[in-house]
Amino acid sequence: KEYCKMNGMAYEIVDSFEPSVLYEDVLTQETLDIINPMPRKVITSGSGKTGSLLDIETLGKTGTAEIGGNKELEIAWSISFVDNTDYDRLVCVVLEVPTDPVEAGSYRHTCVKEMLSP
């Protein structure tokens, strides 16, 4: 596994590591059954819809935060993961972009889709 950063439109590997499990069974299946439809809905019909992968069930949460007083820039973020134990992948994208919901979403979701794709 690797930590990467964007260098233009390409990814540059910053560090690599061997994944390990810190905690198991933190949430009960009953709790997951209640919680999982919410981030799934973000991907299927909400602000994360453009980050959807047609053949992989993904879940996620998106958001923005304004930067400075002039409101010309914002931090656009997305956390997405695949709901499949055979394909473990979680992606967090945080970008500083011009304040434009369409443009911010486009950049953010393009990155998510590329990093979640097999």
All heavy atoms as an XYZ file, in Angstrom:
908
protein
N       0.847     -1.174      0.000
C       0.000      0.000      0.000
C       0.886      1.228      0.000
O       2.018      1.205      0.455
C      -0.906      0.009      1.225
C      -1.763     -1.236      1.369
C      -2.735     -1.351      0.223
C      -3.567     -2.623      0.399
N      -4.570     -2.805     -0.576
N       0.308      2.343     -0.488
C       1.124      3.531     -0.675
C       0.382      4.800     -0.256
O      -0.838      4.870     -0.350
C       1.500      3.668     -2.146
C       2.251      2.478     -2.678
C       2.278      2.428     -4.189
O       1.431      3.059     -4.841
O       3.161      1.732     -4.704
N       1.146      5.756      0.212
C       0.666      7.117      0.389
C       1.104      7.862     -0.858
O       2.269      7.787     -1.254
C       1.312      7.794      1.602
C       0.902      7.240      2.928
C       1.801      6.513      3.687
C      -0.371      7.453      3.430
C       1.439      6.008      4.922
C      -0.743      6.948      4.662
C       0.174      6.234      5.404
O      -0.188      5.732      6.619
N       0.173      8.573     -1.482
C       0.501      9.299     -2.704
C       0.095     10.755     -2.584
O      -0.757     11.105     -1.777
C      -0.238      8.690     -3.891
S       0.178      6.975     -4.206
N       0.715     11.587     -3.397
C       0.284     12.971     -3.521
C       0.205     13.281     -5.004
O       0.827     12.616     -5.833
C       1.228     13.921     -2.797
C       2.595     14.076     -3.452
C       3.435     15.098     -2.729
C       4.753     15.306     -3.455
N       5.553     16.353     -2.848
N      -0.592     14.276     -5.326
C      -0.737     14.678     -6.713
C       0.465     15.515     -7.131
O       0.925     16.372     -6.383
C      -2.003     15.503     -6.915
C      -3.292     14.712     -6.771
S      -3.504     13.436     -8.012
C      -3.732     14.381     -9.487
N       0.962     15.244     -8.318
C       2.004     16.041     -8.926
C       1.491     16.365    -10.318
O       1.636     15.565    -11.230
C       3.324     15.268     -8.962
C       4.466     16.107     -9.479
O       4.280     17.265     -9.827
N       5.646     15.519     -9.540
N       0.820     17.518    -10.451
C       0.103     17.817    -11.685
C      -1.111     16.910    -11.745
O      -1.905     16.875    -10.824
N      -1.237     16.121    -12.780
C      -2.348     15.171    -12.882
C      -1.886     13.741    -12.634
O      -2.624     12.792    -12.872
C      -3.014     15.279    -14.261
C      -3.799     16.556    -14.450
S      -5.084     16.817    -13.205
C      -6.248     15.536    -13.610
N      -0.666     13.562    -12.139
C      -0.134     12.224    -11.856
C       0.051     12.057    -10.354
O       0.191     13.028     -9.613
C       1.199     12.031    -12.567
N       0.045     10.813     -9.906
C       0.287     10.515     -8.503
C       1.766     10.240     -8.282
O       2.401      9.555     -9.065
C      -0.508      9.278     -8.054
C      -1.987      9.472     -8.138
C      -2.736      8.845     -9.117
C      -2.637     10.297     -7.239
C      -4.095      9.031     -9.205
C      -4.003     10.494     -7.319
C      -4.728      9.863     -8.300
O      -6.068     10.046     -8.376
N       2.286     10.779     -7.202
C       3.666     10.556     -6.825
C       3.670      9.806     -5.492
O       3.036     10.237     -4.531
C       4.350     11.917     -6.662
C       5.800     11.851     -6.301
C       6.385     13.255     -6.201
O       6.227     14.034     -7.156
O       6.986     13.552     -5.150
N       4.356      8.674     -5.440
C       4.396      7.878     -4.212
C       5.272      8.590     -3.187
O       6.419      8.917     -3.458
C       4.930      6.461     -4.487
C       3.995      5.728     -5.445
C       5.092      5.691     -3.176
C       4.533      4.399     -5.936
N       4.698      8.837     -2.012
C       5.412      9.514     -0.939
C       6.023      8.487      0.005
O       7.141      8.638      0.461
C       4.457     10.440     -0.146
C       5.157     11.069      1.039
C       3.872     11.504     -1.067
N       5.285      7.422      0.272
C       5.745      6.399      1.202
C       4.949      5.129      0.933
O       3.864      5.174      0.365
C       5.521      6.869      2.645
C       6.314      6.059      3.661
O       7.133      5.220      3.261
O       6.104      6.277      4.873
N       5.478      4.004      1.331
C       4.733      2.746      1.235
C       4.748      2.072      2.598
O       5.582      2.374      3.445
C       5.332      1.843      0.155
O       6.677      1.568      0.435
N       3.791      1.175      2.795
C       3.658      0.530      4.091
C       2.961     -0.807      3.940
O       2.319     -1.076      2.927
C       2.867      1.425      5.056
C       1.451      1.677      4.599
C       0.404      0.911      5.062
C       1.177      2.685      3.686
C      -0.895      1.133      4.630
C      -0.123      2.923      3.253
C      -1.159      2.137      3.730
N       3.073     -1.637      4.925
C       2.361     -2.909      4.979
C       1.120     -2.697      5.838
O       1.223     -2.332      7.009
C       3.257     -3.994      5.591
C       2.729     -5.396      5.440
C       2.539     -5.803      3.984
O       3.389     -5.462      3.137
O       1.531     -6.479      3.700
N      -0.075     -2.883      5.279
C      -1.293     -2.626      6.053
C      -1.442     -3.591      7.228
O      -0.976     -4.733      7.173
C      -2.419     -2.830      5.044
C      -1.813     -3.382      3.826
C      -0.335     -3.330      3.937
N      -2.075     -3.099      8.270
C      -2.370     -3.935      9.427
C      -3.712     -3.516     10.004
O      -4.155     -2.385      9.826
C      -1.271     -3.801     10.489
O      -1.229     -2.487     10.981
N      -4.356     -4.423     10.699
C      -5.653     -4.157     11.319
C      -5.409     -3.648     12.735
O      -4.749     -4.312     13.533
C      -6.520     -5.433     11.350
C      -7.826     -5.169     12.085
C      -6.774     -5.925      9.939
N      -5.933     -2.453     13.045
C      -5.782     -1.903     14.386
C      -6.868     -2.419     15.327
O      -6.594     -2.776     16.468
C      -5.830     -0.378     14.355
C      -4.698      0.314     13.599
C      -4.907      1.820     13.576
C      -3.350     -0.025     14.226
N      -8.094     -2.441     14.831
C      -9.236     -2.884     15.635
C     -10.165     -3.696     14.749
O     -10.351     -3.377     13.582
C     -10.016     -1.695     16.199
C      -9.184     -0.759     17.023
C      -8.726      0.441     16.501
C      -8.853     -1.078     18.338
C      -7.957      1.309     17.254
C      -8.087     -0.212     19.105
C      -7.641      0.985     18.552
O      -6.889      1.834     19.311
N     -10.776     -4.693     15.307
C     -11.764     -5.479     14.573
C     -13.095     -5.436     15.297
O     -13.150     -5.288     16.518
C     -11.298     -6.935     14.451
C     -10.125     -7.103     13.517
C      -9.806     -8.569     13.264
O     -10.711     -9.409     13.332
O      -8.634     -8.851     12.991
N     -14.167     -5.554     14.528
C     -15.522     -5.627     15.075
C     -15.837     -4.477     16.029
O     -16.403     -4.674     17.101
C     -15.746     -6.978     15.767
C     -15.507     -8.140     14.821
O     -15.908     -8.026     13.649
O     -14.924     -9.149     15.242
N     -15.484     -3.263     15.629
C     -15.743     -2.086     16.451
C     -17.235     -1.780     16.481
O     -17.762     -1.371     17.508
C     -14.948     -0.869     15.915
C     -15.270      0.392     16.682
C     -13.462     -1.166     15.970
N     -17.910     -2.007     15.355
C     -19.353     -1.789     15.274
C     -20.055     -3.122     15.040
O     -19.552     -3.980     14.323
C     -19.687     -0.840     14.116
C     -19.074      0.553     14.187
C     -19.356      1.318     12.900
C     -19.603      1.316     15.373
N     -21.216     -3.260     15.609
C     -21.998     -4.478     15.392
C     -22.597     -4.446     13.989
O     -22.726     -3.376     13.374
C     -23.145     -4.591     16.411
O     -24.082     -3.525     16.172
C     -22.641     -4.550     17.843
N     -22.976     -5.595     13.486
C     -23.621     -5.662     12.173
C     -24.930     -4.882     12.187
O     -25.285     -4.229     11.204
C     -23.861     -7.114     11.756
C     -24.367     -7.246     10.339
C     -23.400     -6.667      9.309
O     -22.214     -6.960      9.327
N     -23.895     -5.822      8.406
N     -25.635     -4.911     13.295
C     -26.889     -4.155     13.417
C     -26.634     -2.645     13.225
O     -27.364     -1.974     12.514
C     -27.521     -4.406     14.786
C     -28.820     -3.660     14.995
C     -29.400     -3.887     16.385
O     -28.689     -4.373     17.286
O     -30.580     -3.554     16.556
N     -25.570     -2.142     13.840
C     -25.221     -0.728     13.696
C     -24.823     -0.420     12.254
O     -25.243      0.590     11.692
C     -24.078     -0.355     14.658
O     -24.497     -0.623     15.996
C     -23.704      1.108     14.531
N     -24.035     -1.286     11.635
C     -23.643     -1.081     10.239
C     -24.852     -1.074      9.309
O     -24.907     -0.295      8.355
C     -22.652     -2.158      9.807
C     -21.264     -2.061     10.423
C     -20.451     -3.303     10.070
C     -20.560     -0.805      9.987
N     -25.829     -1.938      9.586
C     -27.038     -1.989      8.763
C     -27.826     -0.680      8.846
O     -28.511     -0.296      7.902
C     -27.923     -3.157      9.189
C     -27.310     -4.504      8.838
O     -26.384     -4.548      8.003
O     -27.755     -5.517      9.425
N     -27.716      0.014      9.977
C     -28.388      1.305     10.145
C     -27.586      2.418      9.478
O     -28.134      3.279      8.800
C     -28.585      1.625     11.647
C     -29.578      0.624     12.264
C     -29.068      3.064     11.847
C     -29.623      0.667     13.781
N     -26.276      2.406      9.649
C     -25.418      3.493      9.181
C     -25.133      3.444      7.680
O     -25.165      4.471      7.005
C     -24.079      3.499      9.959
C     -24.333      3.845     11.425
C     -23.086      4.471      9.345
C     -23.112      3.709     12.300
N     -24.839      2.273      7.120
C     -24.372      2.173      5.727
C     -25.298      2.767      4.668
O     -24.809      3.285      3.667
C     -24.011      0.735      5.377
C     -22.599      0.388      5.796
O     -21.849      1.233      6.271
N     -22.236     -0.864      5.629
N     -26.631      2.736      4.819
C     -27.458      3.365      3.777
C     -27.221      4.868      3.618
O     -27.404      5.411      2.543
C     -28.892      3.077      4.252
C     -28.771      1.835      5.061
C     -27.438      1.957      5.756
N     -26.780      5.524      4.679
C     -26.570      6.981      4.598
C     -25.428      7.344      3.657
O     -25.630      8.129      2.717
C     -26.343      7.553      5.999
C     -27.547      7.426      6.893
S     -27.120      7.962      8.568
C     -28.127      6.838      9.531
N     -24.198      6.808      3.846
C     -23.136      7.158      2.892
C     -23.351      6.539      1.510
O     -22.818      7.029      0.515
C     -21.852      6.641      3.554
C     -22.294      5.638      4.545
C     -23.666      6.039      4.968
N     -24.159      5.482      1.418
C     -24.487      4.916      0.105
C     -25.350      5.901     -0.675
O     -25.175      6.105     -1.873
C     -25.209      3.565      0.280
C     -25.600      2.921     -1.020
C     -24.368      2.511     -1.814
N     -24.752      2.066     -3.142
C     -24.094      2.374     -4.243
N     -23.009      3.090     -4.191
N     -24.499      1.950     -5.406
N     -26.283      6.545      0.037
C     -27.167      7.518     -0.597
C     -26.389      8.740     -1.098
O     -26.737      9.336     -2.111
C     -28.254      7.956      0.391
C     -29.448      8.554     -0.245
C     -30.550      8.736      0.781
C     -31.870      8.878      0.068
N     -32.988      8.976      0.985
N     -25.316      9.126     -0.399
C     -24.460     10.231     -0.853
C     -23.924      9.915     -2.248
O     -23.872     10.785     -3.112
C     -23.286     10.461      0.139
C     -22.243     11.407     -0.449
C     -23.804     10.991      1.464
N     -23.554      8.650     -2.470
C     -22.974      8.242     -3.756
C     -24.043      8.019     -4.824
O     -23.852      8.345     -5.986
C     -22.117      6.966     -3.585
C     -20.981      7.197     -2.581
C     -21.574      6.474     -4.915
C     -19.970      8.244     -2.975
N     -25.190      7.463     -4.451
C     -26.205      7.143     -5.457
C     -27.064      8.333     -5.864
O     -27.503      8.412     -7.002
C     -27.131      6.008     -4.978
O     -27.771      6.403     -3.763
C     -26.363      4.720     -4.779
N     -27.306      9.275     -4.947
C     -28.203     10.372     -5.310
C     -27.848     11.707     -4.681
O     -28.595     12.655     -4.809
C     -29.643     10.005     -4.914
O     -29.726      9.785     -3.516
N     -26.703     11.801     -4.030
C     -26.340     13.053     -3.360
C     -25.141     13.725     -3.982
O     -24.853     13.575     -5.168
N     -24.400     14.445     -3.140
C     -23.279     15.254     -3.605
C     -22.104     14.430     -4.120
O     -21.224     14.955     -4.790
C     -22.799     16.182     -2.482
O     -22.431     15.422     -1.349
N     -22.074     13.131     -3.840
C     -21.001     12.274     -4.319
C     -21.354     11.487     -5.558
O     -20.614     10.599     -5.983
N     -22.497     11.792     -6.163
C     -22.989     11.008     -7.299
C     -22.000     10.939     -8.463
O     -21.838      9.894     -9.083
C     -24.321     11.583     -7.791
C     -25.015     10.719     -8.801
C     -26.404     11.229     -9.102
C     -27.094     10.300    -10.063
N     -28.459     10.706    -10.334
N     -21.297     12.014     -8.733
C     -20.355     11.992     -9.857
C     -19.128     11.150     -9.546
O     -18.347     10.847    -10.437
C     -19.913     13.415    -10.248
O     -19.339     14.055     -9.110
C     -21.076     14.229    -10.775
N     -18.950     10.738     -8.287
C     -17.841      9.868     -7.917
C     -18.209      8.406     -7.923
O     -17.418      7.546     -7.548
N     -19.425      8.097     -8.365
C     -19.922      6.721     -8.355
C     -19.198      5.855     -9.380
O     -18.894      6.294    -10.481
C     -21.416      6.731     -8.664
O     -21.909      5.422     -8.738
N     -18.919      4.627     -8.982
C     -18.379      3.629     -9.903
C     -19.513      2.665    -10.213
O     -20.100      2.083     -9.314
C     -17.214      2.885     -9.255
C     -16.011      3.737     -8.875
C     -15.050      2.946     -8.007
C     -15.306      4.234    -10.114
N     -19.833      2.492    -11.469
C     -21.011      1.719    -11.852
C     -20.956      0.262    -11.409
O     -21.966     -0.307    -11.030
C     -21.219      1.797    -13.363
C     -21.503      3.196    -13.902
C     -21.600      3.161    -15.419
C     -22.775      3.762    -13.301
N     -19.789     -0.354    -11.439
C     -19.708     -1.777    -11.153
C     -19.211     -2.101     -9.745
O     -19.055     -3.257     -9.397
C     -18.824     -2.471    -12.198
C     -17.448     -1.838    -12.306
O     -17.281     -0.695    -11.849
O     -16.553     -2.481    -12.855
N     -18.963     -1.073     -8.925
C     -18.485     -1.293     -7.567
C     -19.361     -0.492     -6.607
O     -19.557      0.714     -6.814
C     -17.014     -0.834     -7.411
C     -16.103     -1.643     -8.333
C     -16.551     -0.964     -5.970
C     -14.666     -1.158     -8.347
N     -19.884     -1.145     -5.582
C     -20.713     -0.434     -4.606
C     -19.822      0.376     -3.675
O     -19.035     -0.160     -2.913
C     -21.564     -1.396     -3.788
C     -22.475     -0.645     -2.847
C     -23.623     -1.474     -2.343
O     -23.935     -2.517     -2.943
O     -24.207     -1.066     -1.337
N     -19.938      1.689     -3.795
C     -19.131      2.583     -2.973
C     -20.027      3.365     -2.017
O     -21.216      3.547     -2.272
C     -18.321      3.568     -3.840
O     -19.216      4.277     -4.692
C     -17.304      2.856     -4.675
N     -19.431      3.809     -0.930
C     -20.106      4.633      0.058
C     -19.210      5.824      0.324
O     -17.997      5.739      0.135
C     -20.330      3.857      1.357
C     -21.279      2.659      1.263
C     -20.510      1.414      0.884
C     -21.986      2.458      2.566
N     -19.767      6.941      0.767
C     -18.908      8.084      1.006
C     -19.594      9.252      1.665
O     -20.796      9.249      1.922
N     -18.795     10.263      1.917
C     -19.245     11.526      2.488
C     -18.416     12.623      1.852
O     -17.214     12.472      1.661
C     -19.072     11.518      4.009
C     -19.502     12.802      4.684
C     -21.003     12.970      4.605
C     -21.443     14.284      5.251
N     -21.993     15.239      4.300
N     -19.061     13.729      1.494
C     -18.365     14.849      0.887
C     -18.613     16.109      1.707
O     -19.529     16.176      2.514
C     -18.853     15.099     -0.549
O     -20.226     15.474     -0.507
C     -18.668     13.889     -1.422
N     -17.789     17.112      1.460
C     -18.002     18.380      2.138
C     -17.083     19.450      1.597
O     -16.193     19.186      0.785
N     -17.323     20.683      2.045
C     -16.483     21.817      1.679
C     -16.293     22.708      2.894
O     -17.086     22.682      3.829
C     -17.112     22.664      0.550
O     -18.396     23.102      0.981
C     -17.233     21.881     -0.735
N     -15.233     23.472      2.867
C     -14.970     24.476      3.900
C     -14.372     25.696      3.219
O     -13.450     25.577      2.416
C     -13.999     23.922      4.942
N     -14.931     26.869      3.500
C     -14.416     28.103      2.904
C     -13.065     28.452      3.497
O     -12.788     28.176      4.664
C     -15.391     29.246      3.152
C     -16.711     29.050      2.461
C     -17.719     30.142      2.812
O     -17.441     30.956      3.711
O     -18.780     30.156      2.191
N     -12.218     29.080      2.670
C     -10.895     29.512      3.102
C     -10.847     31.039      3.041
O     -11.135     31.623      1.993
C      -9.789     28.940      2.195
C      -9.812     27.420      2.209
C      -8.424     29.452      2.623
C      -8.872     26.790      1.214
N     -10.488     31.666      4.119
C     -10.307     33.119      4.133
C     -11.603     33.896      4.039
O     -12.692     33.333      3.901
N     -11.467     35.206      4.093
C     -12.629     36.080      4.096
C     -13.197     36.390      2.728
O     -14.350     36.783      2.606
N     -12.410     36.226      1.666
C     -12.896     36.589      0.331
C     -13.717     35.487     -0.333
O     -14.304     35.704     -1.376
C     -11.730     36.995     -0.571
C     -10.736     35.866     -0.796
O     -10.971     34.719     -0.416
N      -9.614     36.196     -1.405
N     -13.723     34.299      0.240
C     -14.534     33.164     -0.229
C     -14.271     32.788     -1.692
O     -15.136     32.297     -2.391
C     -16.019     33.436     -0.010
C     -16.372     33.655      1.431
C     -17.838     33.898      1.631
C     -18.124     34.148      3.108
N     -19.508     34.402      3.368
N     -13.038     33.020     -2.155
C     -12.680     32.637     -3.517
C     -12.143     31.218     -3.599
O     -12.128     30.623     -4.670
C     -11.649     33.612     -4.084
C     -12.212     34.994     -4.333
C     -11.179     35.956     -4.879
O     -10.069     35.515     -5.239
O     -11.479     37.159     -4.949
N     -11.666     30.698     -2.469
C     -11.140     29.336     -2.418
C     -11.877     28.538     -1.361
O     -12.416     29.092     -0.408
C      -9.640     29.351     -2.084
C      -8.699     29.954     -3.107
C      -7.288     30.018     -2.541
C      -8.720     29.156     -4.392
N     -11.885     27.241     -1.547
C     -12.472     26.358     -0.546
C     -11.704     25.046     -0.499
O     -10.969     24.711     -1.421
C     -13.946     26.092     -0.826
C     -14.212     25.266     -2.061
C     -15.695     25.071     -2.325
O     -16.529     25.733     -1.681
O     -16.017     24.261     -3.200
N     -11.890     24.334      0.575
C     -11.369     22.983      0.688
C     -12.526     22.054      0.348
O     -13.573     22.099      0.996
C     -10.837     22.700      2.103
C      -9.638     23.601      2.393
C     -10.466     21.230      2.251
C      -9.165     23.560      3.815
N     -12.361     21.282     -0.696
C     -13.364     20.292     -1.094
C     -12.819     18.924     -0.705
O     -11.691     18.589     -1.050
C     -13.603     20.361     -2.600
N     -13.614     18.140      0.045
C     -13.112     16.849      0.496
C     -14.129     15.749      0.227
O     -15.323     16.000      0.073
C     -12.730     16.897      1.978
C     -13.862     17.263      2.904
C     -14.196     18.523      3.335
C     -14.796     16.375      3.511
N     -15.280     18.461      4.163
C     -15.669     17.154      4.302
C     -15.001     14.996      3.473
C     -16.722     16.602      5.030
C     -16.045     14.453      4.205
C     -16.879     15.245      4.975
N     -13.620     14.556      0.167
C     -14.453     13.372     -0.014
C     -13.758     12.180      0.624
O     -12.557     11.987      0.450
C     -14.672     13.097     -1.503
O     -15.437     11.920     -1.681
N     -14.519     11.421      1.379
C     -14.039     10.152      1.913
C     -14.954      9.087      1.323
O     -16.177      9.176      1.447
C     -14.082     10.117      3.450
C     -13.138     11.167      4.010
C     -13.738      8.719      3.960
C     -13.161     11.311      5.501
N     -14.385      8.126      0.642
C     -15.164      7.075     -0.003
C     -14.524      5.726      0.247
O     -13.306      5.628      0.386
C     -15.243      7.319     -1.516
O     -15.832      8.559     -1.790
N     -15.364      4.695      0.299
C     -14.834      3.354      0.460
C     -15.714      2.359     -0.256
O     -16.854      2.645     -0.609
C     -14.674      2.982      1.947
C     -15.955      2.928      2.731
C     -16.597      1.715      2.960
C     -16.512      4.074      3.261
C     -17.765      1.656      3.692
C     -17.678      4.022      4.001
C     -18.307      2.811      4.214
N     -15.154      1.195     -0.496
C     -15.843      0.118     -1.193
C     -16.448     -0.812     -0.156
O     -15.777     -1.227      0.782
C     -14.863     -0.657     -2.101
C     -15.530     -1.846     -2.744
C     -14.281      0.281     -3.147
N     -17.724     -1.127     -0.315
C     -18.423     -2.002      0.618
C     -18.303     -3.447      0.150
O     -19.255     -4.053     -0.327
C     -19.895     -1.593      0.727
C     -20.616     -2.308      1.856
O     -19.942     -2.791      2.778
O     -21.857     -2.374      1.815
N     -17.085     -3.978      0.262
C     -16.825     -5.338     -0.203
C     -15.541     -5.821      0.486
O     -14.475     -5.242      0.286
C     -16.643     -5.330     -1.723
C     -16.389     -6.702     -2.283
O     -15.848     -7.581     -1.620
N     -16.764     -6.886     -3.534
N     -15.644     -6.872      1.285
C     -14.477     -7.346      2.035
C     -13.395     -7.932      1.126
O     -12.249     -8.048      1.535
C     -14.881     -8.394      3.088
O     -15.576     -9.457      2.433
C     -15.758     -7.771      4.150
N     -13.739     -8.298     -0.117
C     -12.744     -8.822     -1.053
C     -11.954     -7.711     -1.748
O     -10.973     -7.982     -2.428
C     -13.420     -9.692     -2.121
C     -14.042    -10.932     -1.523
O     -13.506    -11.435     -0.507
O     -15.063    -11.393     -2.052
N     -12.403     -6.492     -1.598
C     -11.750     -5.362     -2.262
C     -11.702     -4.201     -1.273
O     -12.493     -3.270     -1.339
C     -12.536     -4.979     -3.521
C     -11.918     -3.860     -4.324
C     -10.782     -4.081     -5.084
C     -12.469     -2.588     -4.319
C     -10.211     -3.060     -5.827
C     -11.905     -1.559     -5.059
C     -10.780     -1.807     -5.804
O     -10.213     -0.798     -6.538
N     -10.803     -4.279     -0.326
C     -10.701     -3.249      0.712
C      -9.983     -2.023      0.165
O      -8.820     -2.099     -0.215
C      -9.920     -3.774      1.925
C     -10.688     -4.833      2.685
O     -11.923     -4.866      2.553
O     -10.059     -5.607      3.410
N     -10.694     -0.919      0.138
C     -10.066      0.322     -0.290
C     -10.856      1.489      0.297
O     -12.058      1.546      0.207
C     -10.046      0.418     -1.803
C      -9.180      1.593     -2.258
C      -8.840      1.533     -3.696
N      -7.936      0.425     -3.961
C      -7.379      0.194     -5.128
N      -7.638      0.975     -6.136
N      -6.577     -0.829     -5.306
N     -10.132      2.414      0.888
C     -10.703      3.644      1.412
C      -9.866      4.793      0.870
O      -8.641      4.712      0.842
C     -10.657      3.657      2.949
C     -11.215      4.919      3.581
C     -12.125      4.559      4.736
C     -10.114      5.833      4.048
N     -10.534      5.844      0.416
C      -9.848      6.981     -0.193
C     -10.318      8.260      0.491
O     -11.511      8.456      0.687
C     -10.168      7.057     -1.706
C      -9.638      8.335     -2.306
C      -9.613      5.852     -2.424
N      -9.370      9.114      0.829
C      -9.678     10.442      1.347
C      -9.012     11.452      0.421
O      -7.794     11.428      0.237
C      -9.160     10.596      2.774
S      -9.422     12.257      3.436
N      -9.818     12.324     -0.168
C      -9.311     13.353     -1.073
C      -9.629     14.713     -0.465
O     -10.779     14.983     -0.106
C      -9.964     13.240     -2.470
C      -9.567     14.402     -3.355
C      -9.605     11.918     -3.121
N      -8.620     15.548     -0.330
C      -8.787     16.911      0.175
C      -8.084     17.844     -0.804
O      -6.883     17.716     -1.034
C      -8.179     17.068      1.587
C      -8.392     18.484      2.102
C      -8.760     16.043      2.550
N      -8.848     18.779     -1.383
C      -8.299     19.680     -2.397
C      -8.615     21.131     -2.062
O      -9.707     21.443     -1.603
C      -8.914     19.376     -3.767
C      -8.747     17.964     -4.317
C      -9.607     17.793     -5.560
C      -7.293     17.700     -4.634
N      -7.673     22.002     -2.314
C      -7.934     23.438     -2.239
C      -8.246     23.890     -3.657
O      -7.412     23.768     -4.560
C      -6.702     24.169     -1.706
C      -6.931     25.645     -1.519
C      -5.719     26.341     -0.922
O      -5.157     25.846      0.070
O      -5.340     27.397     -1.474
N      -9.475     24.366     -3.867
C      -9.952     24.675     -5.217
C     -10.702     26.008     -5.223
O     -11.126     26.490     -4.173
C     -10.879     23.557     -5.744
C     -10.117     22.271     -5.959
C     -12.052     23.335     -4.815
N     -10.903     26.595     -6.416
C     -11.746     27.791     -6.493
C     -13.161     27.480     -6.018
O     -13.640     26.354     -6.167
C     -11.741     28.132     -7.994
C     -10.537     27.452     -8.537
C     -10.333     26.224     -7.699
N     -13.816     28.459     -5.431
C     -15.174     28.274     -4.933
C     -16.131     28.174     -6.113
O     -16.611     29.172     -6.634
C     -15.586     29.428     -4.003
O     -14.624     29.515     -2.973
C     -16.948     29.191     -3.394
N     -16.360     26.965     -6.534
C     -17.265     26.654     -7.643
C     -17.720     25.227     -7.413
O     -16.952     24.293     -7.615
C     -16.533     26.791     -8.973
C     -17.396     26.408    -10.170
O     -18.430     25.731     -9.997
O     -17.024     26.786    -11.292
N     -18.969     25.034     -6.975
C     -19.411     23.685     -6.620
C     -19.237     22.652     -7.730
O     -18.865     21.519     -7.479
C     -20.897     23.863     -6.295
C     -21.115     25.313     -6.130
C     -19.999     26.022     -6.829
N     -19.480     23.041     -8.953
C     -19.349     22.089    -10.062
C     -17.888     21.719    -10.258
O     -17.524     20.547    -10.346
C     -19.954     22.668    -11.362
C     -19.686     21.749    -12.535
C     -21.441     22.914    -11.184
N     -17.021     22.721    -10.305
C     -15.600     22.476    -10.529
C     -14.981     21.707     -9.361
O     -14.237     20.757     -9.556
C     -14.869     23.812    -10.732
C     -13.516     23.657    -11.352
C     -12.938     24.995    -11.775
O     -13.665     25.822    -12.327
O     -11.735     25.175    -11.543
N     -15.299     22.109     -8.142
C     -14.756     21.430     -6.950
C     -15.178     19.971     -6.935
O     -14.371     19.076     -6.699
C     -15.227     22.133     -5.683
N     -16.445     19.710     -7.208
C     -16.939     18.337     -7.237
C     -16.286     17.524     -8.331
O     -15.944     16.363     -8.146
N     -16.076     18.162     -9.490
C     -15.460     17.467    -10.609
C     -14.053     16.994    -10.269
O     -13.709     15.836    -10.479
C     -15.436     18.391    -11.821
O     -14.739     17.782    -12.880
N     -13.224     17.881     -9.740
C     -11.859     17.505     -9.355
C     -11.875     16.408     -8.304
O     -11.190     15.406     -8.407
C     -11.098     18.701     -8.775
C     -10.768     19.804     -9.748
C     -10.862     21.129     -9.350
C     -10.334     19.534    -11.031
C     -10.551     22.162    -10.228
C     -10.022     20.555    -11.912
C     -10.138     21.866    -11.498
O      -9.825     22.873    -12.361
N     -12.660     16.640     -7.271
C     -12.712     15.721     -6.134
C     -13.149     14.329     -6.585
O     -12.521     13.339     -6.250
C     -13.679     16.315     -5.106
C     -13.940     15.476     -3.910
C     -14.865     16.180     -2.931
N     -16.067     16.671     -3.583
C     -16.792     17.691     -3.135
N     -16.438     18.341     -2.055
N     -17.882     18.072     -3.756
N     -14.219     14.275     -7.343
C     -14.757     12.967     -7.723
C     -13.919     12.264     -8.788
O     -13.873     11.043     -8.820
C     -16.219     13.102     -8.139
C     -17.070     13.632     -7.034
N     -17.094     13.052     -5.779
C     -17.887     14.688     -6.952
C     -17.904     13.733     -4.995
N     -18.393     14.733     -5.688
N     -13.242     13.018     -9.633
C     -12.318     12.407    -10.583
C     -11.204     11.680     -9.830
O     -10.849     10.544    -10.155
C     -11.731     13.461    -11.538
O     -12.802     14.048    -12.280
C     -10.707     12.853    -12.479
N     -10.671     12.337     -8.804
C      -9.619     11.713     -7.994
C     -10.139     10.468     -7.289
O      -9.493      9.424     -7.287
C      -9.092     12.695     -6.945
S      -8.167     14.077     -7.624
N     -11.311     10.562     -6.690
C     -11.898      9.415     -5.967
C     -12.098      8.243     -6.910
O     -11.713      7.118     -6.602
C     -13.233      9.812     -5.297
C     -13.994      8.580     -4.817
C     -12.982     10.770     -4.133
N     -12.696      8.495     -8.065
C     -12.957      7.410     -9.007
C     -11.676      6.724     -9.451
O     -11.600      5.501     -9.522
C     -13.711      7.940    -10.241
C     -15.162      8.231     -9.976
C     -15.808      8.924    -11.145
C     -16.437      7.955    -12.066
N     -17.350      8.590    -13.025
N     -10.654      7.525     -9.741
C      -9.394      6.932    -10.200
C      -8.749      6.104     -9.100
O      -8.235      5.017     -9.348
C      -8.445      8.029    -10.660
C      -7.198      7.460    -11.291
C      -6.343      8.513    -11.964
O      -6.896      9.452    -12.552
O      -5.112      8.366    -11.893
N      -8.784      6.589     -7.875
C      -8.118      5.860     -6.779
C      -8.925      4.654     -6.300
O      -8.356      3.700     -5.804
C      -7.830      6.821     -5.624
C      -6.746      7.818     -5.988
S      -6.117      8.772     -4.593
C      -7.460      9.870     -4.268
N     -10.252      4.671     -6.461
C     -11.066      3.518     -6.052
C     -11.126      2.435     -7.119
O     -11.394      1.279     -6.808
C     -12.492      3.946     -5.713
C     -12.743      4.573     -4.359
C     -14.206      4.929     -4.211
C     -12.307      3.662     -3.230
N     -10.888      2.792     -8.353
C     -10.991      1.811     -9.431
C      -9.950      0.705     -9.274
O      -8.819      0.969     -8.896
C     -10.780      2.496    -10.785
O     -11.823      3.405    -11.024
N     -10.365     -0.538     -9.578
C      -9.410     -1.664     -9.455
C      -8.288     -1.577    -10.464
O      -8.356     -0.941    -11.451
C     -10.275     -2.890     -9.723
C     -11.651     -2.439     -9.981
C     -11.680     -0.956     -9.957
